[in-house]
Every structure is written in structure tokens, then in C-alpha cells.
Amino acid sequence: MDRTPNLDIPYILPSQAQKHTTHNEAIRALDAIVQLSVARRDLSAPPAKPNEGDRYIVANGSTGAWTGQETRIAAWQDGAWAFFRPQSGWTAWINSENILVNWDGKAWRFCAGTKGDFETVAVNGAKADPTNRIAAKSPAIMFDHDGAGHQLKINKKTPGNTGSLLYQTGYSGRAELGLTGDDDLHVKVSPNGSSWREALVVDKASGGVSFPNGIVHRESGRKGRVYVPSPVREAWRFDASRTATPRIYKVASVSGRQLDLTTAGAPGIFTSNMRDNAKVRIWNTTRNQSAWIDYNNSSTQLRVTNASDISTWANGDVLRLGDPKPTGKNTLNMVAVDIGNYLFNHLGAVFRQEAVALGLYVSSSNGSAGLGLSASGAPGSAFDAYALSDGTRNTMSFVLPTNVPSPVSNSNLLFFRETLGGKATDLTIAFARILGVYV
């Protein structure tokens, strides 16, 4: 053995000539690596004018006189660079950073200093890893003030990332609070750590709070409904004298989305007050097909939402306002009305509303005509508001549950009917105004 096992310093061998050369090499090595303090560790090329005794840790991508010497100690001695390969456990003070680093056999790692960059920190037997880089076992953790207030900051790179507090049981997530996937504040819960439900969302711009899964009455376990007041608009409105529903009409012609009637019957199917609020389903009983009316062009012409729905209709086909019996649960021949347009135009989105608050008005020329409402048209589900016995108007309000999904929007349908009772021979003004919705 002609070199020391730890510092790799040469021995003076027996009968060796020029013993002073070997001795001086060993002294220079000791001078370079004992009490190791380097100027910098971020240079990949040697400085232009080093001072005698200057030492550096060579950075990756080494060039020039340092080529191939990455991670080694480079010492400027006697006008030349000498290089020393670190051994596991060596420590070095980095003057430019005021930190102490340690060689672990693969890389120089921070271990102490006035500032530094720990890759992981573990306290009291906790296990840190590349994801959980700080870990502690403790009954509590104190973050104290420094003379005034204190903030705990969780920062994420982009809105689509997550910045949150995750609460766990047995290392499995049960609740999460934070900015999860956007910049709104979310509160989520999970029974198993894999399936999650959002309990609360706070909008970042307005501060408005929403409850995606509703508010539950704790004692009964039943979900409560939230009432959303909204602009008053009419989902159903007819003024002209007319008979009860179902009402019958005939097709004159079809052109694209335009549907022409043989008579001036359009005001008994759809009126201008319903535009941008409602779609009304009509049936071609000749062909057993349906279409949805969303606009009245004239007293004889209507517009449907989809031209393909009426592409096969022809002159003489019989139309009916009032679903055939049965249509789904609707066995009362009621008229299906979609309010997706109302929801979008006045609440900004189309959704499955749970119920609709309606203001009702009904009148007749001479008797107790009625305006009926239902969630589905099923037997026993209808509520009817009636004019007074002489036909004088009557008004009332009613909350209509809604549970039948619309086939033409992401809302739930409303069902209406108009009836004649007592001595009534017609209906005159009758309407149902939306006052608000329940979600």
C-alpha cells in the first residue's frame, strides 16, 4: 500500500529517492482538504485569475482545465489545478452561500448553515420521501408569531394545480380544503380516499357560496332545497279566447324549422311572452311524432327547435297541444314545457332544477276555467287554479316540484293543462310566471 485509505495521501516508501517530493505532495493534499472550505460550487469552468490555495467544487458540465472533474474538489496550487475525489462523509463549507454541505457518495447535500436547501426533513422518527419532503411525528406543531401576525402560505404554480390541506385517517384522505384544480375555494369529503364529493365551493370573483350536493337536515337526513329568486318571466301565457287542452290543429306546410297551420291557431300554442323562456311540445298524431316550439312568427306560423323533427310532416297532418295518453308518466294529457332558455338567459346556466315557484293567473268569459300544473302529468299529481264562478280572474302562487328530465335541455320539465269547469265555455287570460327556482 503506497497511499492512505481515507485521504488518499502518498506514503514515503523505504529507500525512496526525492522523499521531499512525496512529502510535499502529501502536505499540499492536506492543505487542500483538511478543514475544507471552498469558494463556490456553481462553476463548471475554472476562474480566469485564481489565487494560490483557492478551492472549488466543480459543477456539472465541466469544461477547460476542469473537464471530467464534476463534483471533485479543485485546488489551485503552485500555478496548477489539483483535483481531489471526495469520500463519503466529507463536509465542505461553501463561502458564497454560507452553508455546510456533505458528500453522500453521489452528490453534495446541504446539512447546515445560515441558509440552505434541505432535500428532506424528518422529525422524531417520521419518514420523509420525495413527495412528503417534510415529515414530523408530534402531538402538535406550533407556528408562532414573530411579534405580530402570522400566515401559513400554500402556493401553487398554475390555476389548474392543487394547493390544499388534506385530512387523513390511516394515511387515506377523508377531507380536503383548498384550491383544487382552479382558484375557487373547495371543501371536499371522501369515505374511502378514492371517491370524493364536493360539499362547498366559494367563487373566487364574487365570494358566492354554492353547495354542489345540497344542504342536508341533520336529524332527518333529507336534503333541503335552496331557493334562488330570479327575474319574473312567463313560462305559460295565453290571452285569446280558446278551448281547454288538448287543442287540435292541422299542418298546412313545412319548410325547414317553419311550421305553418291551416288556421290562425298559433296564439293558442305559443305566444310572444314565452319567447326566450319556454319551449312547448306539440304532437303530430298522424305520424305519432313530437316537436318543440320555441317561437311564434305569426298567427299561422310557428318555429320548431329542430328541423329534422318535422321533416316528414305534410299538409293535413293533425297536431295536438297536449301529450297523447300515456307519454311517460303523463296520463293526464298535459302539455310539456321546457324552461332551459329561461335558466340560461336569466340564471346563466341550464341545470336540473328541483322545483319552480310560480305565480298563477286564470280568467274566463263566464265560468270557472282552470290552469293546472304538475311535476309529471301522473294521476293525482296535478294542482289546478280556477277562475271565480263568473269567470273573474283569480291569482295565487304555487311551488311546483320538477323531476322529469327534459329531452331538449339539461332542465326538468313543467306540465300544464287548461280546463273548463262549471258554466265556462272558454279561457281568456291565463299565465304562469316564474318567480324563482329551487336547486
Backbone hydrogen bonds in HBPLUS format (Angstrom, degrees):
<---DONOR---> <-ACCEPTOR-->    atom                        ^
c    i                          cat <-CA-CA->   ^        H-A-AA   ^      H-
h    n   atom  resd res      DA  || num        DHA   H-A  angle D-A-AA Bond
n    s   type  num  typ     dist DA aas  dist angle  dist       angle   num
A0011-TYR N   A0002-ASP O   2.85 MM   9  5.27 167.9  1.86 137.5 136.8     1
A0004-THR N   A0009-ILE O   2.82 MM   5  5.20 155.7  1.88 140.1 147.3     2
A0016-GLN N   A0013-LEU O   3.22 MM   3  5.39 141.5  2.37 133.7 127.7     3
A0021-THR N   A0018-GLN O   2.96 MM   3  5.62 143.1  2.10 115.9 125.2     4
A0023-HIS N   A0019-LYS O   3.01 MM   4  6.24 165.9  2.03 154.6 159.2     5
A0024-ASN N   A0020-HIS O   2.82 MM   4  5.90 160.7  1.85 144.9 150.0     6
A0025-GLU N   A0021-THR O   2.98 MM   4  6.22 153.8  2.05 146.1 153.3     7
A0026-ALA N   A0022-THR O   3.02 MM   4  6.31 158.3  2.07 150.6 155.8     8
A0027-ILE N   A0023-HIS O   2.96 MM   4  6.27 156.2  2.01 148.9 155.9     9
A0028-ARG N   A0024-ASN O   2.85 MM   4  6.09 159.7  1.89 149.9 155.2    10
A0029-ALA N   A0025-GLU O   2.99 MM   4  6.23 154.5  2.05 145.5 152.4    11
A0030-LEU N   A0026-ALA O   2.92 MM   4  6.20 163.6  1.94 152.7 156.8    12
A0031-ASP N   A0027-ILE O   2.85 MM   4  6.07 155.0  1.91 148.3 155.9    13
A0032-ALA N   A0028-ARG O   2.97 MM   4  6.20 137.1  2.16 139.8 151.0    14
A0032-ALA N   A0029-ALA O   3.05 MM   3  5.08 125.7  2.36  94.1 108.5    15
A0033-ILE N   A0029-ALA O   3.00 MM   4  6.25 157.6  2.06 157.7 162.3    16
A0034-VAL N   A0030-LEU O   2.98 MM   4  5.39 156.5  2.04 142.5 145.9    17
A0093-TRP N   A0036-LEU O   3.16 MM  57  6.49 164.2  2.18 137.2 140.3    18
A0038-VAL N   A0093-TRP O   2.82 MM  55  6.13 150.9  1.91 165.1 173.5    19
A0095-ASN N   A0038-VAL O   2.96 MM  57  6.20 173.5  1.96 174.9 172.8    20
A0039-ALA N   A0055-ARG O   2.78 MM  16  6.00 165.9  1.80 162.3 158.4    21
A0096-SER N   A0039-ALA O   3.16 MM  57  6.05 142.3  2.31 146.4 154.6    22
A0057-ILE N   A0040-ARG O   3.11 MM  17  6.51 164.5  2.13 153.6 158.5    23
A0059-ALA N   A0043-LEU O   2.87 MM  16  5.34 168.8  1.88 147.4 143.8    24
A0063-THR N   A0044-SER O   2.88 MM  19  6.18 149.1  1.97 152.3 152.8    25
A0054-ASP N   A0051-ASN O   2.94 MM   3  5.54 162.9  1.97 144.7 144.2    26
A0053-GLY N   A0076-TRP O   2.70 MM  23  5.27 164.5  1.72 168.9 167.2    27
A0076-TRP N   A0054-ASP O   2.93 MM  22  5.48 161.3  1.96 158.0 164.3    28
A0056-TYR N   A0074-ALA O   2.90 MM  18  5.19 146.3  2.02 142.5 153.3    29
A0074-ALA N   A0056-TYR O   2.77 MM  18  5.19 164.6  1.79 152.3 157.7    30
A0058-VAL N   A0072-ARG O   3.01 MM  14  5.72 166.0  2.03 164.2 165.7    31
A0071-THR N   A0058-VAL O   2.81 MM  13  5.09 164.2  1.83 147.2 144.5    32
A0066-TRP N   A0063-THR O   3.06 MM   3  5.37 145.7  2.18 134.7 131.6    33
A0067-THR N   A0064-GLY O   3.13 MM   3  5.50 170.1  2.14 117.9 119.4    34
A0069-GLN N   A0066-TRP O   3.00 MM   3  5.51 147.6  2.11 151.9 148.0    35
A0072-ARG N   A0069-GLN O   3.04 MM   3  5.64 160.1  2.08 138.7 143.5    36
A0073-ILE N   A0084-PHE O   2.99 MM  11  5.08 167.9  2.01 151.2 149.4    37
A0084-PHE N   A0073-ILE O   2.90 MM  11  5.08 148.9  1.99 140.5 150.3    38
A0075-ALA N   A0082-ALA O   2.79 MM   7  5.17 167.5  1.80 156.6 161.1    39
A0082-ALA N   A0075-ALA O   2.81 MM   7  5.17 163.8  1.83 150.7 156.2    40
A0077-GLN N   A0080-ALA O   2.83 MM   3  5.49 155.7  1.89 172.5 166.5    41
A0080-ALA N   A0077-GLN O   3.10 MM   3  5.49 147.4  2.21 110.3 119.5    42
A0090-TRP N   A0087-GLN O   3.05 MM   3  5.86 161.1  2.08 149.9 150.2    43
A0089-GLY N   A0103-TRP O   2.84 MM  14  5.56 169.7  1.85 171.2 168.0    44
A0103-TRP N   A0090-TRP O   2.89 MM  13  5.44 161.5  1.92 157.3 162.7    45
A0092-ALA N   A0101-VAL O   2.91 MM   9  5.40 152.4  1.99 146.7 152.9    46
A0101-VAL N   A0092-ALA O   2.89 MM   9  5.40 169.2  1.90 155.7 157.9    47
A0094-ILE N   A0099-ILE O   2.83 MM   5  5.48 172.4  1.84 168.0 170.6    48
A0097-GLU N   A0094-ILE O   3.17 MM   3  5.56 146.4  2.29 108.5 117.9    49
A0098-ASN N   A0094-ILE O   2.82 MM   4  5.70 130.0  2.07 153.9 169.2    50
A0114-THR N   A0098-ASN O   3.13 MM  16  6.03 142.5  2.28 168.3 177.2    51
A0100-LEU N   A0112-ALA O   2.53 MM  12  4.98 167.1  1.55 156.2 153.2    52
A0111-CYS N   A0100-LEU O   2.87 MM  11  5.73 155.8  1.93 166.5 158.5    53
A0112-ALA N   A0100-LEU O   3.28 MM  12  4.98 149.8  2.37 138.6 136.0    54
A0102-ASN N   A0109-ARG O   2.64 MM   7  5.08 152.5  1.71 143.9 153.3    55
A0109-ARG N   A0102-ASN O   2.68 MM   7  5.08 168.5  1.69 147.5 149.1    56
A0104-ASP N   A0107-ALA O   3.12 MM   3  5.90 165.9  2.14 158.5 157.9    57
A0121-VAL N   A0133-ARG O   2.68 MM  12  6.15 150.3  1.77 157.7 168.1    58
A0135-ALA N   A0121-VAL O   2.87 MM  14  6.31 156.3  1.93 158.5 166.6    59
A0123-VAL N   A0135-ALA O   2.87 MM  12  6.28 143.8  2.00 143.4 155.2    60
A0126-ALA N   A0123-VAL O   3.28 MM   3  5.65 162.9  2.31 112.7 117.8    61
A0137-LYS N   A0123-VAL O   3.22 MM  14  6.32 151.7  2.31 141.3 148.0    62
A0129-ASP N   A0132-ASN O   2.93 MM   3  5.12 159.2  1.97 119.3 126.0    63
A0161-ASN N   A0158-THR O   3.02 MM   3  5.49 160.2  2.06 116.5 122.8    64
A0181-GLY N   A0161-ASN O   3.29 MM  20  5.26 149.1  2.39 123.7 128.6    65
A0163-GLY N   A0179-LEU O   2.91 MM  16  5.12 157.5  1.96 138.0 145.5    66
A0179-LEU N   A0163-GLY O   2.81 MM  16  5.12 153.0  1.88 156.4 149.6    67
A0165-LEU N   A0177-LEU O   2.75 MM  12  5.22 159.8  1.79 150.9 156.5    68
A0177-LEU N   A0165-LEU O   2.94 MM  12  5.22 159.3  1.98 148.6 155.4    69
A0167-TYR N   A0175-ALA O   2.74 MM   8  5.09 173.4  1.74 161.8 163.3    70
A0174-ARG N   A0167-TYR O   2.77 MM   7  5.79 164.7  1.79 166.4 161.0    71
A0175-ALA N   A0167-TYR O   3.26 MM   8  5.09 158.5  2.31 137.1 137.8    72
A0169-THR N   A0172-SER O   2.91 MM   3  5.30 157.5  1.96 145.2 147.2    73
A0172-SER N   A0169-THR O   3.07 MM   3  5.30 151.0  2.16 106.3 115.1    74
A0190-SER N   A0174-ARG O   2.89 MM  16  4.73 149.5  1.98 131.5 129.2    75
A0176-GLU N   A0188-LYS O   2.89 MM  12  5.13 155.7  1.94 141.4 143.7    76
A0188-LYS N   A0176-GLU O   2.88 MM  12  5.13 164.9  1.90 151.8 156.8    77
A0178-GLY N   A0186-HIS O   3.04 MM   8  5.45 161.4  2.08 152.1 157.0    78
A0186-HIS N   A0178-GLY O   2.84 MM   8  5.45 169.4  1.85 152.1 155.7    79
A0185-LEU N   A0202-VAL O   3.09 MM  17  5.00 153.1  2.17 145.3 146.0    80
A0202-VAL N   A0185-LEU O   2.83 MM  17  5.00 157.2  1.88 144.3 151.9    81
A0187-VAL N   A0200-LEU O   2.93 MM  13  5.12 146.7  2.04 153.3 151.2    82
A0199-ALA N   A0187-VAL O   2.80 MM  12  5.61 160.9  1.83 155.2 161.8    83
A0200-LEU N   A0187-VAL O   3.35 MM  13  5.12 158.0  2.40 137.6 139.2    84
A0189-VAL N   A0197-ARG O   2.95 MM   8  5.55 158.3  2.00 152.4 158.2    85
A0197-ARG N   A0189-VAL O   2.92 MM   8  5.55 159.4  1.96 159.4 166.4    86
A0201-VAL N   A0210-SER O   2.97 MM   9  5.27 152.1  2.05 149.2 151.6    87
A0210-SER N   A0201-VAL O   2.84 MM   9  5.27 161.8  1.87 154.3 160.6    88
A0203-ASP N   A0208-GLY O   2.86 MM   5  5.31 165.4  1.89 158.3 159.0    89
A0207-GLY N   A0203-ASP O   2.90 MM   4  4.92 142.2  2.05 128.9 139.3    90
A0214-GLY N   A0211-PHE O   2.84 MM   3  5.04 166.9  1.86 121.1 122.2    91
A0224-GLY N   A0215-ILE O   2.49 MM   9  5.26 166.6  1.51 167.8 171.9    92
A0217-HIS N   A0222-ARG O   2.79 MM   5  5.46 168.3  1.80 165.3 161.2    93
A0221-GLY N   A0217-HIS O   2.69 MM   4  5.32 143.9  1.82 156.7 167.2    94
A0439-VAL N   A0226-VAL O   2.89 MM 213  5.33 158.2  1.94 145.8 151.4    95
A0228-VAL N   A0437-VAL O   2.68 MM 209  5.30 169.3  1.70 169.4 173.3    96
A0437-VAL N   A0228-VAL O   3.07 MM 209  5.30 159.0  2.12 139.7 141.0    97
A0230-SER N   A0435-LEU O   3.37 MM 205  6.08 171.4  2.37 133.2 130.8    98
A0434-ILE N   A0233-ARG O   2.65 MM 201  5.43 157.0  1.70 179.5 172.0    99
A0235-ALA N   A0432-ALA O   3.07 MM 197  6.00 150.2  2.17 166.6 171.6   100
A0432-ALA N   A0236-TRP O   2.87 MM 196  5.11 151.1  1.95 139.9 143.1   101
A0238-PHE N   A0430-ALA O   3.03 MM 192  5.62 158.9  2.08 157.9 164.7   102
A0430-ALA N   A0238-PHE O   2.98 MM 192  5.62 152.1  2.06 161.2 168.3   103
A0242-ARG N   A0427-LEU O   3.21 MM 185  5.54 140.8  2.37 142.5 152.3   104
A0427-LEU N   A0242-ARG O   2.99 MM 185  5.54 148.2  2.09 147.1 156.7   105
A0245-THR N   A0418-GLU O   2.96 MM 173  5.28 154.7  2.03 133.2 139.1   106
A0247-ARG N   A0321-LEU O   3.17 MM  74  5.18 146.5  2.29 129.3 137.4   107
A0321-LEU N   A0247-ARG O   2.88 MM  74  5.18 162.7  1.91 152.2 158.1   108
A0249-TYR N   A0319-LEU O   2.94 MM  70  4.92 161.1  1.98 131.8 135.4   109
A0319-LEU N   A0249-TYR O   2.74 MM  70  4.92 174.0  1.74 138.6 140.3   110
A0262-THR N   A0250-LYS O   3.07 MM  12  5.74 148.5  2.17 144.3 147.1   111
A0251-VAL N   A0317-ASP O   2.89 MM  66  5.27 158.6  1.94 152.1 159.0   112
A0316-GLY N   A0251-VAL O   2.79 MM  65  5.29 167.1  1.80 152.7 149.1   113
A0252-ALA N   A0260-ASP O   2.74 MM   8  5.28 174.2  1.74 141.4 140.0   114
A0253-SER N   A0260-ASP O   3.41 MM   7  5.19 156.4  2.47 119.7 123.3   115
A0260-ASP N   A0253-SER O   2.96 MM   7  5.19 170.1  1.97 156.7 157.5   116
A0255-SER N   A0258-GLN O   3.03 MM   3  5.14 165.0  2.06 145.9 148.6   117
A0258-GLN N   A0255-SER O   2.85 MM   3  5.14 157.6  1.90 138.5 135.6   118
A0304-VAL N   A0257-ARG O   2.94 MM  47  5.25 159.1  1.98 146.5 153.2   119
A0259-LEU N   A0302-LEU O   2.86 MM  43  5.18 165.9  1.88 154.3 154.4   120
A0302-LEU N   A0259-LEU O   2.89 MM  43  5.18 163.9  1.92 148.5 153.3   121
A0261-LEU N   A0300-THR O   2.77 MM  39  5.15 160.9  1.80 157.6 163.5   122
A0268-GLY N   A0265-GLY O   2.94 MM   3  5.61 160.4  1.98 123.0 129.6   123
A0266-ALA N   A0299-SER O   2.92 MM  33  4.92 149.1  2.01 149.8 143.9   124
A0269-ILE N   A0266-ALA O   2.85 MM   3  5.21 166.3  1.87 120.7 124.6   125
A0270-PHE N   A0266-ALA O   3.04 MM   4  6.16 167.9  2.05 173.9 177.9   126
A0274-MET N   A0271-THR O   3.01 MM   3  5.63 155.2  2.07 117.0 124.3   127
A0275-ARG N   A0272-SER O   3.24 MM   3  5.36 158.9  2.28 104.7 111.0   128
A0277-ASN N   A0274-MET O   3.09 MM   3  5.39 153.2  2.17 130.4 131.1   129
A0278-ALA N   A0274-MET O   3.04 MM   4  5.56 157.0  2.09 170.3 163.8   130
A0279-LYS N   A0338-ASP O   2.89 MM  59  5.02 137.3  2.07 141.1 149.8   131
A0338-ASP N   A0279-LYS O   2.88 MM  59  5.02 160.4  1.92 146.1 152.2   132
A0280-VAL N   A0293-ILE O   2.94 MM  13  5.11 154.4  2.00 141.1 147.6   133
A0293-ILE N   A0280-VAL O   2.78 MM  13  5.11 167.2  1.79 152.4 150.5   134
A0281-ARG N   A0336-ALA O   3.09 MM  55  5.58 166.2  2.11 162.8 162.9   135
A0282-ILE N   A0291-ALA O   2.94 MM   9  5.63 164.7  1.97 161.1 166.1   136
A0291-ALA N   A0282-ILE O   3.06 MM   9  5.63 152.6  2.14 151.4 156.8   137
A0283-TRP N   A0320-ARG O   2.96 MM  37  5.11 163.2  1.99 147.4 152.8   138
A0320-ARG N   A0283-TRP O   2.78 MM  37  5.11 141.4  1.92 146.2 156.7   139
A0284-ASN N   A0289-GLN O   2.66 MM   5  5.19 175.0  1.67 169.3 171.1   140
A0288-ASN N   A0284-ASN O   2.70 MM   4  5.54 117.4  2.09 141.6 160.8   141
A0289-GLN N   A0284-ASN O   3.15 MM   5  5.19 152.8  2.22 135.4 141.3   142
A0285-THR N   A0318-VAL O   2.92 MM  33  5.74 131.6  2.16 147.3 160.4   143
A0305-THR N   A0292-TRP O   2.90 MM  13  5.78 140.8  2.05 155.9 167.5   144
A0294-ASP N   A0303-ARG O   3.04 MM   9  6.09 157.5  2.09 152.3 158.8   145
A0303-ARG N   A0295-TYR O   2.85 MM   8  5.09 150.7  1.93 154.9 150.5   146
A0297-ASN N   A0301-GLN O   2.98 MM   4  5.36 136.8  2.17 129.1 140.6   147
A0298-SER N   A0301-GLN O   3.22 MM   3  5.03 163.3  2.25 138.4 135.4   148
A0309-ASP N   A0306-ASN O   3.07 MM   3  5.65 148.3  2.18 112.7 121.3   149
A0310-ILE N   A0307-ALA O   3.14 MM   3  5.74 148.3  2.25 113.6 121.1   150
A0313-TRP N   A0310-ILE O   3.09 MM   3  5.21 157.2  2.15 107.2 114.4   151
A0317-ASP N   A0314-ALA O   3.10 MM   3  5.89 164.1  2.13 142.7 144.4   152
A0323-ASP N   A0334-MET O   2.97 MM  11  5.75 165.5  1.99 135.5 134.5   153
A0327-THR N   A0330-ASN O   2.92 MM   3  5.05 156.7  1.97 137.5 144.8   154
A0330-ASN N   A0327-THR O   2.98 MM   3  5.05 144.3  2.11 132.2 126.7   155
A0331-THR N   A0377-GLY O   2.99 MM  46  5.98 147.0  2.11 134.8 134.2   156
A0335-VAL N   A0416-PHE O   2.62 MM  81  5.05 170.4  1.63 158.7 159.1   157
A0416-PHE N   A0335-VAL O   2.91 MM  81  5.05 157.1  1.96 138.4 144.5   158
A0337-VAL N   A0414-LEU O   2.75 MM  77  5.13 156.6  1.81 163.1 164.2   159
A0414-LEU N   A0337-VAL O   2.94 MM  77  5.13 163.5  1.96 151.5 157.0   160
A0343-LEU N   A0339-ILE O   3.08 MM   4  6.44 165.0  2.10 158.2 161.5   161
A0344-PHE N   A0340-GLY O   2.99 MM   4  6.21 164.4  2.01 153.5 157.6   162
A0345-ASN N   A0341-ASN O   2.88 MM   4  5.95 170.0  1.89 153.3 156.6   163
A0346-HIS N   A0342-TYR O   2.95 MM   4  5.85 152.2  2.02 152.0 157.8   164
A0347-LEU N   A0343-LEU O   2.84 MM   4  5.09 143.7  1.97 131.5 139.9   165
A0348-GLY N   A0344-PHE O   3.15 MM   4  4.57 131.7  2.40 111.6 117.0   166
A0353-GLN N   A0351-PHE O   3.00 MM   2  5.81 116.7  2.42 112.4  95.9   167
A0354-GLU N   A0438-TYR O   2.76 MM  84  5.32 147.9  1.86 149.1 153.8   168
A0402-THR N   A0354-GLU O   2.94 MM  48  5.46 169.3  1.95 133.9 131.4   169
A0438-TYR N   A0355-ALA O   2.84 MM  83  4.92 166.7  1.86 140.4 138.8   170
A0356-VAL N   A0400-LEU O   2.90 MM  44  5.23 152.6  1.97 136.8 144.6   171
A0400-LEU N   A0356-VAL O   2.81 MM  44  5.23 165.9  1.83 157.1 152.9   172
A0357-ALA N   A0436-GLY O   2.89 MM  79  5.21 165.1  1.91 141.7 146.3   173
A0435-LEU N   A0357-ALA O   2.78 MM  78  5.35 177.3  1.78 155.3 154.4   174
A0358-LEU N   A0398-PHE O   2.79 MM  40  5.33 172.1  1.80 159.6 162.4   175
A0398-PHE N   A0358-LEU O   2.87 MM  40  5.33 155.1  1.93 152.6 159.4   176
A0359-GLY N   A0433-ARG O   2.80 MM  74  4.95 155.1  1.86 140.6 149.2   177
A0433-ARG N   A0359-GLY O   2.82 MM  74  4.95 169.3  1.83 149.9 150.6   178
A0360-LEU N   A0396-MET O   2.67 MM  36  5.28 171.3  1.67 169.4 171.5   179
A0396-MET N   A0360-LEU O   3.18 MM  36  5.28 151.8  2.27 131.9 136.2   180
A0361-TYR N   A0431-PHE O   3.04 MM  70  5.31 144.1  2.17 156.9 156.7   181
A0431-PHE N   A0361-TYR O   2.86 MM  70  5.31 152.4  1.94 141.2 148.8   182
A0362-VAL N   A0394-ASN O   3.10 MM  32  5.62 151.0  2.19 152.0 160.7   183
A0394-ASN N   A0362-VAL O   2.99 MM  32  5.62 140.8  2.15 147.2 159.3   184
A0363-SER N   A0429-ILE O   2.93 MM  66  5.50 118.7  2.32 147.1 163.9   185
A0428-THR N   A0363-SER O   3.00 MM  65  5.55 176.2  2.00 130.6 130.1   186
A0364-SER N   A0391-GLY O   2.93 MM  27  4.28 167.2  1.94 131.6 131.5   187
A0369-ALA N   A0367-GLY O   2.92 MM   2  5.87 133.0  2.15 108.7  94.3   188
A0421-GLY N   A0368-SER O   3.14 MM  53  4.99 125.3  2.45 107.8 122.2   189
A0387-ALA N   A0369-ALA O   2.83 MM  18  5.51 160.4  1.87 163.2 170.0   190
A0370-GLY N   A0419-THR O   2.81 MM  49  4.87 164.5  1.84 130.7 134.5   191
A0419-THR N   A0370-GLY O   2.87 MM  49  4.87 161.8  1.91 134.2 139.9   192
A0371-LEU N   A0385-ALA O   2.78 MM  14  5.25 157.5  1.82 154.3 161.4   193
A0385-ALA N   A0371-LEU O   2.88 MM  14  5.25 171.1  1.89 140.9 141.8   194
A0372-GLY N   A0417-ARG O   2.74 MM  45  4.93 169.1  1.75 151.3 154.3   195
A0417-ARG N   A0372-GLY O   3.05 MM  45  4.93 139.1  2.22 130.5 131.1   196
A0373-LEU N   A0383-PHE O   2.67 MM  10  5.19 154.0  1.74 147.6 156.3   197
A0383-PHE N   A0373-LEU O   2.78 MM  10  5.19 153.4  1.84 148.3 157.5   198
A0374-SER N   A0415-PHE O   2.96 MM  41  5.09 131.5  2.20 144.6 145.6   199
A0415-PHE N   A0374-SER O   3.19 MM  41  5.09 143.5  2.33 160.5 157.5   200
A0381-SER N   A0378-ALA O   3.08 MM   3  5.52 154.4  2.14 141.6 139.7   201
A0388-LEU N   A0392-THR O   2.90 MM   4  5.14 162.4  1.93 156.6 156.3   202
A0391-GLY N   A0388-LEU O   2.77 MM   3  5.14 162.6  1.80 121.5 125.7   203
A0413-LEU N   A0404-VAL O   2.77 MM   9  5.57 163.3  1.79 168.5 167.2   204
A0406-SER N   A0411-SER O   2.90 MM   5  5.71 165.1  1.93 157.8 153.0   205
A0424-ALA N   A0421-GLY O   3.08 MM   3  5.63 160.1  2.12 138.9 139.2   206
